[in-house]
Amino acid sequence: MFGSDWPVCLLAASYAESCEIITHYFSGFSKKDQDKIRGTNAVEFYDLKD
């Protein structure tokens, strides 16, 4: 799961820049794994399904 330390991350970069770092870092992962990191795992773990 991806989580940020926002708003603390604003000391070093904007939120968008912080997210871009994560996007770049995981760009070599499969689309399925990227989706899991960006939200699917959180939806399942926290039972956020409708």
C-alpha positions in Angstrom: 0.0 0.0 0.0 1.1 3.5 -0.7 0.8 6.1 2.0 2.4 9.5 2.3 3.5 11.6 5.2 1.5 14.5 3.8 1.6 17.4 4.9 5.2 16.7 6.2 6.3 15.8 2.7 5.6 19.4 1.7 8.9 20.3 3.4 10.8 18.6 0.6 8.3 18.5 -2.4 4.7 19.2 -3.4 2.2 16.4 -2.9 2.1 16.0 -6.7 5.9 15.7 -6.8 5.8 13.1 -4.0 3.2 11.1 -5.9 5.3 11.3 -9.1 8.3 9.8 -7.2 6.2 6.8 -6.3 4.8 6.5 -9.9 8.3 6.6 -11.3 9.7 4.1 -8.7 7.0 1.5 -9.4 6.9 2.1 -13.2 8.6 -1.2 -13.8 6.0 -3.2 -11.9 3.1 -4.8 -13.7 -0.1 -2.7 -14.1 -1.9 -5.1 -11.7 0.8 -4.6 -9.0 0.8 -0.8 -9.5 -3.0 -0.8 -9.0 -2.6 -2.8 -5.8 0.0 -0.4 -4.4 -2.2 2.7 -5.4 -5.4 1.5 -3.9 -6.6 -2.1 -4.5 -4.8 -3.4 -1.4 -6.3 -0.7 0.8 -9.8 -1.3 -0.5 -9.5 -5.0 0.3 -7.7 -4.5 3.7 -10.1 -1.9 5.0 -13.1 -3.5 3.4 -14.0 -0.3 1.5 -16.0 -2.1 -1.2 -19.6 -0.9 -1.8 
